[in-house]
Amino acid sequence: MHMDITAVNNYIRQIEESEAKVINPISDKLKVGVDLGTAYIVVVVLDEHNNPVACEKRAADVLKDGVVVDFIGAANIVSELKSTLESRIGRALSQCAVAMPPGTQSSTKTHVYVAESAGLSVTCILDEPSAANSIYNISNGVIVDIGGGTTGLAVLRDGEVVYTADEATGGTHISLVLAGNRGISYTDAEKIKLDSSNHNEILPIVRPVLEKMASIIKAHTSSVAPEVIYLCGGTCCFTGMEKVLEAELGVPVIKPENPLLITPAGIAMNCIPGL
């Protein structure tokens, strides 16, 4: 089964809309997904039938390569996002799902503790590419989740994840290369990177980082010979990066309109809802 890109984009547009206004839930039970990312922390609320209700996100610097390095900072942000969502929805949130980059399972307890410190009971823990596939619904192929710190991937066969991998190259590395090239601070490089109007100009500078991401994907999928690569994760918002990967990998690379919200929404879908 191939991904229905139109359906995916339409669904994620609803998640985007729920950042600005609450979409009334159709059912009483709510599902929450907490995505602790290297660059962003995102909390998505769905109703029992996976209809988007509300979403909040915050730029954060409390994780490194998918591992929590500032527990208090992460816990405070999740608590604040939860409080904001509860005020917006007019309902208490009690259960959530969380996800980990592949290969970081040793940090699972910390992710759980962050959620619990915000008053959320964790009902499901999964890996990030598998969470993304809750949105994509592909049977065979490779999902690549490129975040701030890592390039993670999952190989799917007959709808089942048969292999996962994760290596440290992500959006942080794009900013570091840009900062070095321009002789500017990391913070200034990050601002330039996040402005999509700069992407065409800086693409030649950061291309080696994108090619490194491609080499990671190739190294972990050479025995699989995937027909299609499906992207998600905030770093995939970089304009044209899918074309660089496609050229390096020699297979079609599919990217939705807003890759950042794919995994958080998929995490929420896996929450076992409470009242």
C-alpha positions in Angstrom: 0.0 0.0 0.0 1.3 3.4 -1.0 0.8 6.6 1.0 -2.2 8.8 0.1 -0.3 12.1 0.0 -3.4 14.2 -0.5 -5.1 12.6 2.5 -2.0 13.0 4.7 -1.6 16.7 3.7 -5.3 17.4 4.4 -5.1 15.7 7.8 -2.0 17.6 8.8 -3.6 20.9 7.7 -6.3 20.2 10.3 -3.6 19.7 12.9 -2.1 23.1 11.9 -5.5 24.7 12.1 -5.9 23.3 15.6 -2.9 25.4 16.7 -4.9 28.5 16.2 -8.4 27.3 17.1 -9.9 24.3 19.0 -11.8 21.9 16.8 -14.7 20.5 18.8 -14.1 16.8 19.6 -16.8 14.4 18.4 -16.3 12.1 21.4 -15.8 12.5 25.1 -12.4 10.7 25.2 -9.3 12.5 24.2 -5.9 11.2 23.0 -2.7 13.1 23.6 0.7 12.7 21.9 3.9 14.2 23.5 6.8 14.5 21.0 10.0 15.5 22.8 12.2 16.6 19.9 15.7 18.1 19.8 14.4 21.3 18.3 10.7 21.4 19.2 8.4 19.9 21.8 5.0 19.3 20.3 1.8 18.2 22.1 -1.2 17.0 19.9 -4.7 16.4 21.1 -7.1 14.2 19.1 -10.5 12.8 19.9 -11.2 9.1 20.2 -11.7 8.8 16.4 -8.4 10.6 15.7 -10.0 13.9 14.7 -7.7 16.8 15.5 -8.7 18.9 18.5 -5.8 21.1 19.4 -2.0 21.4 19.1 0.7 23.4 20.8 4.4 23.5 20.1 7.5 25.2 21.5 11.0 25.6 20.3 13.2 23.9 22.9 16.8 23.0 23.5 16.4 20.4 26.2 17.2 17.2 24.2 20.3 16.1 22.4 20.1 13.5 19.7 16.7 12.4 21.0 17.9 12.1 24.6 16.7 14.4 27.4 19.6 16.5 28.7 17.6 19.0 30.7 14.9 17.2 32.6 13.5 20.2 34.5 13.4 22.3 31.3 11.6 19.5 29.4 9.2 18.9 32.2 8.4 22.6 32.5 7.7 23.0 28.8 5.4 19.9 28.7 3.6 21.2 31.8 3.1 24.6 30.2 1.9 23.2 26.9 -0.5 20.9 28.7 -1.9 23.8 30.8 -2.4 25.9 27.7 -4.2 23.1 25.9 -6.4 22.4 28.9 -7.4 26.1 29.0 -8.1 26.1 25.3 -10.1 22.9 25.3 -11.8 23.4 28.7 -11.0 19.8 29.7 -8.3 18.1 31.7 -5.8 15.9 29.9 -4.7 12.8 31.7 -3.3 10.1 29.3 -0.7 10.4 26.6 1.6 8.4 24.3 5.3 9.1 23.8 7.8 8.0 21.1 11.6 7.5 21.0 14.0 7.8 18.1 15.1 4.2 17.2 18.0 3.1 19.3 17.4 5.4 22.2 15.2 3.0 24.2 17.6 3.3 27.2 16.2 6.8 27.6 12.6 5.7 27.6 12.1 6.1 31.4 13.2 9.7 31.2 10.6 10.5 28.5 8.0 8.8 30.6 9.1 10.7 33.8 8.9 14.0 31.8 5.3 13.3 30.8 4.4 12.1 34.3 5.8 15.2 35.9 3.3 17.2 33.8 0.5 15.1 35.2 0.1 12.7 32.2 -0.1 8.9 32.5 1.8 7.3 29.7 -0.3 4.6 28.0 1.9 3.8 25.0 5.6 4.0 24.0 6.6 3.5 20.4 9.4 4.5 18.1 9.1 7.6 16.0 9.0 6.2 12.5 6.3 3.7 13.6 4.3 6.6 15.0 4.7 8.4 11.6 3.3 5.3 9.9 0.1 5.7 11.9 -0.4 8.7 9.5 1.2 7.2 6.4 -0.3 3.7 6.5 2.3 2.2 4.2 2.8 -1.6 4.0 6.2 -1.7 2.3 8.9 0.9 2.2 11.1 3.0 4.4 10.1 5.9 6.7 12.8 8.3 7.5 12.3 10.7 10.4 14.9 13.5 10.3 14.8 15.7 13.4 17.0 18.2 15.0 19.6 15.7 16.2 19.2 12.4 14.3 18.2 10.7 11.2 16.1 7.7 12.2 14.4 5.2 9.9 12.1 2.2 9.9 11.9 -0.5 7.2 8.3 -1.8 6.8 7.3 -5.1 5.3 3.7 -6.1 5.0 2.8 -3.3 7.5 5.3 -4.5 10.1 8.5 -2.7 11.2 11.3 -5.2 10.5 14.3 -2.9 11.1 15.0 0.4 12.7 18.2 2.6 12.9 19.1 6.0 14.1 22.3 8.1 13.6 23.4 11.5 14.8 22.9 13.8 11.9 20.0 16.3 11.7 19.0 19.9 11.6 21.5 20.9 14.3 24.3 19.8 12.0 22.9 22.0 9.2 23.0 25.0 11.5 26.5 24.2 12.6 27.8 23.9 9.1 26.1 27.2 8.1 27.5 28.9 11.2 31.0 27.8 10.3 30.7 28.8 6.7 29.3 32.2 7.4 31.4 32.9 10.6 28.3 33.6 12.6 26.8 32.2 15.8 24.8 29.0 16.0 21.7 31.0 17.0 22.0 33.3 14.0 22.5 30.3 11.7 19.4 28.7 13.1 17.4 31.8 12.4 18.6 31.8 8.8 17.8 28.1 8.4 14.3 28.4 9.7 13.4 31.1 7.2 12.5 29.2 4.1 13.2 32.2 1.8 16.9 31.5 2.5 16.9 27.8 1.6 17.8 28.1 -2.1 20.7 30.4 -1.2 22.2 28.2 1.6 21.5 24.8 -0.1 25.0 24.6 -1.7 26.5 25.3 1.8 24.5 22.6 3.6 24.3 20.0 0.8 27.1 17.9 2.4 25.0 17.5 5.5 22.0 16.4 3.4 24.3 14.0 1.5 25.4 12.6 4.9 21.8 11.9 5.7 21.4 10.1 2.4 24.5 8.0 3.2 23.0 7.0 6.5 19.7 6.0 4.8 21.6 4.1 2.1 23.8 2.2 4.6 20.8 1.0 6.5 18.6 0.1 3.5 21.1 -1.3 0.9 19.9 -4.9 1.6 16.3 -3.9 1.3 16.4 -2.0 -2.0 13.4 0.2 -1.2 11.2 1.4 -4.0 10.2 4.6 -2.2 11.4 6.6 0.8 8.9 8.5 2.9 10.1 11.5 4.9 8.9 13.2 8.1 10.5 15.2 10.9 11.1 19.0 11.2 14.4 19.0 9.4 12.6 17.8 6.3 10.9 21.2 6.1 14.1 22.4 4.4 13.1 23.3 0.9 14.4 20.9 -1.8 16.1 18.5 0.6 14.0 15.7 -0.8 15.5 16.3 -4.3 19.1 16.0 -2.8 18.2 12.7 -1.1 16.5 11.5 -4.3 19.6 12.2 -6.4 21.8 10.4 -3.9 19.5 7.4 -3.3 18.2 6.9 -6.8 14.6 6.2 -5.6 11.6 8.5 -5.3 11.5 10.4 -2.0 8.0 11.5 -0.8 7.6 14.5 1.5 4.4 15.9 2.9 3.7 19.6 3.1 4.4 19.9 6.8 6.8 17.0 7.9 7.2 18.5 11.5 3.7 17.5 12.6 3.5 14.0 11.2 5.2 12.2 14.1 3.5 14.1 16.9 0.1 13.4 15.4 1.0 9.7 14.9 2.1 9.5 18.5 -1.3 10.8 19.7 -3.1 8.2 17.6 -1.5 5.5 19.6 -2.6 6.9 23.0 -5.1 4.8 24.8 -7.8 7.4 25.6 -9.2 8.2 29.0 -12.1 10.3 30.0 
